Amino acid sequence: MLKKEIDTIILDVDGTLSEDISWLKLTQGLEWSAPQKGKSYTRI
């Protein structure tokens, strides 16, 4: 098995790159408040 390191992770918060994988889309339906979304985003 070939192992690779991940150098960069891009989180597309507002859907600029792709609406399907945006942070807002991924957290939609979780009933989180804006501060909860911000807190979970900063943990990553």
PDB file as gemmi writes it, atoms N, CA and C in Angstrom:
CRYST1    1.000    1.000    1.000  90.00  90.00  90.00 P 1                      
ATOM      1  N   MET A   1       0.844  -1.179   0.000  1.00  0.00           N  
ATOM      2  CA  MET A   1       0.000   0.000   0.000  1.00  0.00           C  
ATOM      3  C   MET A   1       0.890   1.244   0.000  1.00  0.00           C  
ATOM      4  N   LEU A   2       0.582   2.165  -0.849  1.00  0.00           N  
ATOM      5  CA  LEU A   2       1.317   3.412  -0.959  1.00  0.00           C  
ATOM      6  C   LEU A   2       0.746   4.427   0.019  1.00  0.00           C  
ATOM      7  N   LYS A   3       1.611   5.006   0.832  1.00  0.00           N  
ATOM      8  CA  LYS A   3       1.159   6.019   1.790  1.00  0.00           C  
ATOM      9  C   LYS A   3       1.599   7.391   1.306  1.00  0.00           C  
ATOM     10  N   LYS A   4       0.711   8.349   1.448  1.00  0.00           N  
ATOM     11  CA  LYS A   4       1.014   9.724   1.060  1.00  0.00           C  
ATOM     12  C   LYS A   4       0.648  10.647   2.202  1.00  0.00           C  
ATOM     13  N   GLU A   5       1.372  11.733   2.306  1.00  0.00           N  
ATOM     14  CA  GLU A   5       1.042  12.756   3.294  1.00  0.00           C  
ATOM     15  C   GLU A   5       0.166  13.811   2.641  1.00  0.00           C  
ATOM     16  N   ILE A   6      -0.715  14.355   3.431  1.00  0.00           N  
ATOM     17  CA  ILE A   6      -1.555  15.455   2.959  1.00  0.00           C  
ATOM     18  C   ILE A   6      -0.868  16.750   3.351  1.00  0.00           C  
ATOM     19  N   ASP A   7      -0.560  17.581   2.360  1.00  0.00           N  
ATOM     20  CA  ASP A   7       0.105  18.855   2.614  1.00  0.00           C  
ATOM     21  C   ASP A   7      -0.879  19.969   2.916  1.00  0.00           C  
ATOM     22  N   THR A   8      -2.019  19.934   2.251  1.00  0.00           N  
ATOM     23  CA  THR A   8      -2.966  21.038   2.360  1.00  0.00           C  
ATOM     24  C   THR A   8      -4.397  20.515   2.362  1.00  0.00           C  
ATOM     25  N   ILE A   9      -5.199  21.099   3.222  1.00  0.00           N  
ATOM     26  CA  ILE A   9      -6.634  20.834   3.216  1.00  0.00           C  
ATOM     27  C   ILE A   9      -7.321  22.169   2.982  1.00  0.00           C  
ATOM     28  N   ILE A  10      -8.177  22.222   1.991  1.00  0.00           N  
ATOM     29  CA  ILE A  10      -8.900  23.454   1.681  1.00  0.00           C  
ATOM     30  C   ILE A  10     -10.357  23.271   2.077  1.00  0.00           C  
ATOM     31  N   LEU A  11     -10.840  24.140   2.952  1.00  0.00           N  
ATOM     32  CA  LEU A  11     -12.251  24.130   3.321  1.00  0.00           C  
ATOM     33  C   LEU A  11     -12.923  25.294   2.608  1.00  0.00           C  
ATOM     34  N   ASP A  12     -13.826  24.979   1.753  1.00  0.00           N  
ATOM     35  CA  ASP A  12     -14.546  25.970   0.957  1.00  0.00           C  
ATOM     36  C   ASP A  12     -15.771  26.413   1.752  1.00  0.00           C  
ATOM     37  N   VAL A  13     -15.610  27.457   2.536  1.00  0.00           N  
ATOM     38  CA  VAL A  13     -16.652  27.867   3.476  1.00  0.00           C  
ATOM     39  C   VAL A  13     -17.945  28.258   2.781  1.00  0.00           C  
ATOM     40  N   ASP A  14     -17.862  29.105   1.784  1.00  0.00           N  
ATOM     41  CA  ASP A  14     -19.086  29.657   1.197  1.00  0.00           C  
ATOM     42  C   ASP A  14     -19.470  29.057  -0.152  1.00  0.00           C  
ATOM     43  N   GLY A  15     -18.749  28.051  -0.624  1.00  0.00           N  
ATOM     44  CA  GLY A  15     -19.109  27.410  -1.885  1.00  0.00           C  
ATOM     45  C   GLY A  15     -18.488  28.036  -3.107  1.00  0.00           C  
ATOM     46  N   THR A  16     -17.420  28.809  -2.939  1.00  0.00           N  
ATOM     47  CA  THR A  16     -16.761  29.449  -4.068  1.00  0.00           C  
ATOM     48  C   THR A  16     -16.214  28.424  -5.054  1.00  0.00           C  
ATOM     49  N   LEU A  17     -15.602  27.359  -4.539  1.00  0.00           N  
ATOM     50  CA  LEU A  17     -15.031  26.327  -5.408  1.00  0.00           C  
ATOM     51  C   LEU A  17     -16.077  25.321  -5.857  1.00  0.00           C  
ATOM     52  N   SER A  18     -16.930  24.909  -4.948  1.00  0.00           N  
ATOM     53  CA  SER A  18     -17.984  23.947  -5.269  1.00  0.00           C  
ATOM     54  C   SER A  18     -19.077  24.028  -4.219  1.00  0.00           C  
ATOM     55  N   GLU A  19     -20.285  24.256  -4.643  1.00  0.00           N  
ATOM     56  CA  GLU A  19     -21.406  24.354  -3.703  1.00  0.00           C  
ATOM     57  C   GLU A  19     -21.652  23.034  -2.981  1.00  0.00           C  
ATOM     58  N   ASP A  20     -21.330  21.913  -3.632  1.00  0.00           N  
ATOM     59  CA  ASP A  20     -21.605  20.598  -3.053  1.00  0.00           C  
ATOM     60  C   ASP A  20     -20.712  20.244  -1.873  1.00  0.00           C  
ATOM     61  N   ILE A  21     -19.531  20.839  -1.805  1.00  0.00           N  
ATOM     62  CA  ILE A  21     -18.613  20.497  -0.714  1.00  0.00           C  
ATOM     63  C   ILE A  21     -18.297  21.690   0.185  1.00  0.00           C  
ATOM     64  N   SER A  22     -19.088  22.727   0.113  1.00  0.00           N  
ATOM     65  CA  SER A  22     -18.829  23.895   0.956  1.00  0.00           C  
ATOM     66  C   SER A  22     -19.105  23.558   2.420  1.00  0.00           C  
ATOM     67  N   TRP A  23     -18.444  24.276   3.319  1.00  0.00           N  
ATOM     68  CA  TRP A  23     -18.642  24.075   4.755  1.00  0.00           C  
ATOM     69  C   TRP A  23     -20.102  24.311   5.123  1.00  0.00           C  
ATOM     70  N   LEU A  24     -20.721  25.301   4.513  1.00  0.00           N  
ATOM     71  CA  LEU A  24     -22.126  25.586   4.805  1.00  0.00           C  
ATOM     72  C   LEU A  24     -23.014  24.428   4.366  1.00  0.00           C  
ATOM     73  N   LYS A  25     -22.721  23.832   3.214  1.00  0.00           N  
ATOM     74  CA  LYS A  25     -23.504  22.695   2.709  1.00  0.00           C  
ATOM     75  C   LYS A  25     -23.297  21.463   3.593  1.00  0.00           C  
ATOM     76  N   LEU A  26     -22.055  21.220   4.002  1.00  0.00           N  
ATOM     77  CA  LEU A  26     -21.751  20.051   4.820  1.00  0.00           C  
ATOM     78  C   LEU A  26     -22.378  20.135   6.205  1.00  0.00           C  
ATOM     79  N   THR A  27     -22.573  21.351   6.710  1.00  0.00           N  
ATOM     80  CA  THR A  27     -23.147  21.512   8.047  1.00  0.00           C  
ATOM     81  C   THR A  27     -24.634  21.857   7.995  1.00  0.00           C  
ATOM     82  N   GLN A  28     -25.189  21.930   6.795  1.00  0.00           N  
ATOM     83  CA  GLN A  28     -26.613  22.222   6.633  1.00  0.00           C  
ATOM     84  C   GLN A  28     -27.433  21.094   7.246  1.00  0.00           C  
ATOM     85  N   GLY A  29     -28.467  21.434   7.970  1.00  0.00           N  
ATOM     86  CA  GLY A  29     -29.327  20.427   8.561  1.00  0.00           C  
ATOM     87  C   GLY A  29     -28.878  19.953   9.930  1.00  0.00           C  
ATOM     88  N   LEU A  30     -27.728  20.430  10.401  1.00  0.00           N  
ATOM     89  CA  LEU A  30     -27.250  20.032  11.722  1.00  0.00           C  
ATOM     90  C   LEU A  30     -27.849  20.892  12.827  1.00  0.00           C  
ATOM     91  N   GLU A  31     -28.589  21.915  12.429  1.00  0.00           N  
ATOM     92  CA  GLU A  31     -29.234  22.839  13.361  1.00  0.00           C  
ATOM     93  C   GLU A  31     -28.230  23.494  14.309  1.00  0.00           C  
ATOM     94  N   TRP A  32     -27.042  23.791  13.787  1.00  0.00           N  
ATOM     95  CA  TRP A  32     -26.039  24.507  14.561  1.00  0.00           C  
ATOM     96  C   TRP A  32     -26.259  25.998  14.401  1.00  0.00           C  
ATOM     97  N   SER A  33     -25.973  26.737  15.441  1.00  0.00           N  
ATOM     98  CA  SER A  33     -26.004  28.191  15.341  1.00  0.00           C  
ATOM     99  C   SER A  33     -24.714  28.645  14.656  1.00  0.00           C  
ATOM    100  N   ALA A  34     -24.683  29.898  14.236  1.00  0.00           N  
ATOM    101  CA  ALA A  34     -23.481  30.431  13.594  1.00  0.00           C  
ATOM    102  C   ALA A  34     -22.249  30.295  14.488  1.00  0.00           C  
ATOM    103  N   PRO A  35     -22.346  30.606  15.802  1.00  0.00           N  
ATOM    104  CA  PRO A  35     -21.164  30.414  16.661  1.00  0.00           C  
ATOM    105  C   PRO A  35     -20.708  28.954  16.743  1.00  0.00           C  
ATOM    106  N   GLN A  36     -21.649  28.017  16.731  1.00  0.00           N  
ATOM    107  CA  GLN A  36     -21.280  26.598  16.766  1.00  0.00           C  
ATOM    108  C   GLN A  36     -20.548  26.193  15.486  1.00  0.00           C  
ATOM    109  N   LYS A  37     -21.015  26.691  14.346  1.00  0.00           N  
ATOM    110  CA  LYS A  37     -20.345  26.395  13.077  1.00  0.00           C  
ATOM    111  C   LYS A  37     -18.939  26.985  13.070  1.00  0.00           C  
ATOM    112  N   GLY A  38     -18.820  28.208  13.552  1.00  0.00           N  
ATOM    113  CA  GLY A  38     -17.512  28.854  13.609  1.00  0.00           C  
ATOM    114  C   GLY A  38     -16.557  28.121  14.529  1.00  0.00           C  
ATOM    115  N   LYS A  39     -17.065  27.674  15.659  1.00  0.00           N  
ATOM    116  CA  LYS A  39     -16.238  26.954  16.630  1.00  0.00           C  
ATOM    117  C   LYS A  39     -15.743  25.633  16.045  1.00  0.00           C  
ATOM    118  N   SER A  40     -16.615  24.901  15.381  1.00  0.00           N  
ATOM    119  CA  SER A  40     -16.205  23.622  14.799  1.00  0.00           C  
ATOM    120  C   SER A  40     -15.246  23.843  13.630  1.00  0.00           C  
ATOM    121  N   TYR A  41     -15.434  24.925  12.877  1.00  0.00           N  
ATOM    122  CA  TYR A  41     -14.543  25.239  11.757  1.00  0.00           C  
ATOM    123  C   TYR A  41     -13.140  25.550  12.255  1.00  0.00           C  
ATOM    124  N   THR A  42     -13.035  26.317  13.338  1.00  0.00           N  
ATOM    125  CA  THR A  42     -11.712  26.690  13.838  1.00  0.00           C  
ATOM    126  C   THR A  42     -10.980  25.509  14.457  1.00  0.00           C  
ATOM    127  N   ARG A  43     -11.689  24.492  14.889  1.00  0.00           N  
ATOM    128  CA  ARG A  43     -11.028  23.282  15.413  1.00  0.00           C  
ATOM    129  C   ARG A  43     -10.275  22.546  14.325  1.00  0.00           C  
ATOM    130  N   ILE A  44     -10.775  22.627  13.120  1.00  0.00           N  
ATOM    131  CA  ILE A  44     -10.131  21.942  11.992  1.00  0.00           C  
ATOM    132  C   ILE A  44      -8.948  22.760  11.560  1.00  0.00           C  
TER     133      ILE A  44                                                      
END                                                                             
